[in-house]
């Protein structure tokens, strides 16, 4: 499990490493452009969730349990980026199967 560390009080949120690598790409891209946005995710099977308002001026860093080269699923990264641009902000969705693997 990797961690997203956010804010001056260093709030820590755990995510699976593969997902966190994809989130890092999307979040860094938005913040690099100076864009603030909402990030919401489900924290339990019963539907509980958390939300963060991500802003370029608020400290943020990522730690990974395994910092190996992760093969990025371009379709998933693009989908997460699309979601981050919606008024409701970024939400986590399951990783889609790569298009090439779906073709016979």
N, C-alpha and C positions, 0 to 999 in steps of 0.2 A: 504494500500500500504506500502510495505517495501522499504528500501533504501540500496543501495550499495554505500559505501563511499570509494573513492580511491585516493591515492596520497597525497603528502605533502600539496597541496592546498585544500584537501578534496572535490574533485569533487563528486557530489551526483547524483545518477541515481535511478529512481523509478521503481519498479517491483511489481507485484502482490505477496502477501505473499507466497502463495503456490509454485509458480514458484521460488521465491527467496530462499526458503528452499532447493529446489532441486539444484539450481545453487550453493548454499553454499557448498553442499556436493561435487559436481564436482570440483569447484574451489579450495576448501581446499585440496582435494586429490591431485590435480596437483601441487599446491604450496608446499605442504608437501614433495613431492618428489623432490622439487627444479626445477620444470619444468616451463618455461615461455610459454605463448601461447596467441593467439589472441582470443578475445571474441567480437562477432558482433551481433547486434540485430536491428530489425526494430523499429523505433520510431514513425511512423505515418502510417495511412492507405494508404497514397499516395506513400509509398515506401522509405521514408527517413530513414536513419539508423545511427547508431553510432558504433564505434569500440574502444576497449581498448586493449593495450598490457599489459597483466597481468604478473608480475614478482615477485618472492618471496621477493625481497628487498623493494618493494614499499608498504607503509602502506595501509591496507584494513580492513574495518569492515562492518558488516551488522547490520541494525536495522529493527525491525519488528513491524508492527502496532499491531499484536496479536501474542504473543509468546506462543501459545498453541501447544500442541503436534500435529504435522502434520503427518498424515499417509503417509509415503513415498511410491510412486509408483516406485517399483524397476525397472520395465521395462523402465520407463521414465528416471530415474537416470542413468541406464546403457546406454541408447541411448545418453543422453547428454554427458556422459563420453566418449563414442565412438567418438562423434563429436569433442570433445575437443582434441582428439589425431590426428585428420586429419591435413594435412598441412594448410588448410584454417581456422582451429581453431573452437572454440565453437560457435555454432549458436543456437538460440532458435527454438524449434519445438513444435508443439501442444502435449499435454499430450495424450499418447495412452490409450485406454481402457485396464484395466488389463486383462491378458489372462484368468484368472479364470472366469471373468464376461462374456467373449465371448463364453464360452462353453455352449452348451444346457443342 
